């Protein structure tokens, strides 16, 4: 846990500090307004509720949306092939940098999940893949594309499956 926290703090950018500072400033501002309006109990309680909501939600939700906008990318699955003599699946795909920044690194994850004839289970299976494999691609300039290959092994599942791709870039 300490390693994940230190890695998160090392990868913060200037926009993250601005977001966290603005959230804390608005929290303090609403708390001060609540103290000034303490005679109007309902309004003061509403301002306190809003201030704690800002403190809890803005850094988490804002961080996700901001990074999705700043580090926009797209993945295109080109092929997936289950190997005959080895317990592995080879996934070939292309990562495109659609943002206005150069990517220092991208962690690309390929996930394999089951497919069922039950439509309700098909909604749930992508949330719990049975096999994940990740690679890291370094130094991707803006408006560039990078082809890559991920080998998911050991892959022992014999039924129907799908592969999903996800990239987390910074």
C-alpha positions in Angstrom: 0.0 0.0 0.0 2.8 2.4 0.8 4.5 1.6 -2.5 1.2 2.4 -4.4 0.8 5.7 -2.5 4.4 6.8 -3.2 4.0 5.9 -6.9 0.8 7.9 -7.1 2.4 10.9 -5.5 5.4 10.7 -7.8 3.2 10.7 -10.9 1.2 13.8 -10.0 1.3 16.6 -12.5 0.7 20.3 -12.1 -2.9 20.0 -13.1 -3.5 17.5 -10.2 -2.1 20.0 -7.7 -4.3 22.7 -9.1 -7.4 20.4 -8.8 -6.6 19.3 -5.2 -5.8 22.9 -4.2 -9.1 24.2 -5.7 -11.1 21.4 -4.0 -9.5 22.3 -0.6 -10.1 26.0 -1.2 -13.8 25.5 -2.0 -14.1 23.2 1.1 -12.7 26.0 3.3 -14.8 28.6 1.6 -18.1 26.7 2.2 -17.1 26.0 5.8 -16.5 29.7 6.4 -19.9 30.5 4.8 -21.5 27.9 7.0 -19.9 29.5 10.1 -21.0 33.0 9.0 -24.6 31.8 8.4 -24.8 29.7 11.6 -28.0 31.5 12.6 -29.8 29.9 9.7 -29.4 26.3 10.7 -30.7 24.5 7.6 -28.6 26.6 5.2 -25.5 26.2 7.4 -26.0 22.4 7.5 -26.5 22.3 3.7 -23.3 24.3 3.2 -21.4 21.9 5.5 -22.8 18.9 3.6 -21.8 20.5 0.3 -18.3 21.3 1.6 -17.6 17.8 2.7 -19.0 16.5 -0.6 -16.6 18.8 -2.5 -13.7 17.5 -0.3 -14.6 13.9 -0.9 -15.8 13.8 -4.5 -13.9 16.5 -6.4 -10.4 15.0 -6.0 -11.4 11.5 -6.9 -13.9 12.1 -9.7 -12.1 15.2 -11.0 -8.8 13.3 -11.2 -10.4 10.5 -13.2 -12.1 12.9 -15.7 -9.1 15.2 -16.0 -6.7 12.4 -16.8 -9.2 10.8 -19.2 -9.3 14.2 -21.0 -5.6 15.1 -20.8 -4.2 11.7 -21.7 -6.8 10.6 -24.2 -5.8 7.5 -26.2 -7.5 4.9 -28.3 -6.8 1.2 -28.7 -7.5 -0.8 -31.8 -7.5 -4.6 -31.6 -5.9 -6.0 -34.7 -5.9 -9.7 -34.0 -6.1 -12.3 -31.3 -5.0 -15.9 -31.8 -4.9 -18.8 -29.4 -1.8 -20.8 -30.0 -2.1 -24.6 -30.6 1.0 -26.0 -29.0 1.4 -23.6 -26.1 -1.1 -22.4 -23.5 -1.1 -18.8 -24.7 -3.1 -16.2 -26.6 -1.3 -13.6 -28.7 -3.0 -10.2 -28.9 -1.9 -7.6 -31.5 -3.2 -4.1 -31.2 -2.4 -0.4 -31.9 -2.3 2.4 -29.3 -2.9 5.9 -30.6 -2.0 9.0 -28.6 -5.0 11.4 -29.2 -4.0 13.9 -26.5 -2.0 17.2 -26.8 0.8 15.8 -24.6 3.6 13.3 -25.1 3.1 10.1 -23.0 6.0 9.2 -20.7 4.6 5.7 -20.2 1.5 3.7 -20.9 0.4 0.6 -19.0 -1.6 -1.5 -21.4 -3.7 -4.3 -20.0 -5.3 -7.2 -21.9 -8.1 -9.0 -20.1 -9.7 -12.3 -21.1 -13.2 -12.9 -19.9 -15.9 -15.6 -20.5 -18.7 -15.4 -22.9 -22.1 -16.9 -22.2 -25.4 -17.4 -23.9 -27.0 -15.7 -20.9 -27.2 -12.0 -21.7 -27.2 -11.0 -18.0 -24.0 -12.9 -17.4 -22.4 -11.2 -20.4 -22.9 -7.9 -18.7 -21.1 -9.1 -15.6 -18.2 -11.1 -17.0 -16.1 -8.1 -18.3 -15.9 -6.9 -14.7 -14.3 -10.1 -13.5 -11.8 -11.3 -16.1 -10.2 -14.6 -15.5 -6.8 -13.7 -16.9 -4.9 -10.3 -17.2 -1.6 -9.4 -18.7 0.0 -6.0 -18.8 2.9 -4.4 -20.6 4.4 -0.9 -20.4 5.2 1.2 -23.5 7.5 4.1 -23.0 7.8 7.5 -24.7 4.9 7.8 -27.1 4.8 11.3 -28.8 1.5 13.1 -29.5 -0.4 12.1 -32.6 1.7 8.9 -32.8 0.7 5.3 -33.0 2.4 2.3 -31.5 1.8 -1.3 -32.5 2.3 -3.8 -29.7 1.9 -7.5 -28.9 0.8 -9.0 -25.6 1.1 -12.7 -24.9 -1.5 -13.9 -22.3 -0.1 -17.0 -20.6 -0.8 -19.5 -19.2 -4.1 -19.6 -20.9 -5.9 -22.8 -20.1 -9.6 -21.8 -20.6 -11.2 -24.0 -23.3 -14.6 -22.2 -23.7 -15.6 -19.1 -25.5 -13.9 -15.9 -24.4 -13.3 -12.3 -25.4 -10.3 -10.0 -25.0 -10.6 -6.4 -23.8 -7.9 -3.8 -23.9 -7.3 -0.9 -21.6 -4.5 1.7 -21.5 -3.5 4.0 -18.6 -1.1 6.6 -19.8 0.7 9.5 -18.2 
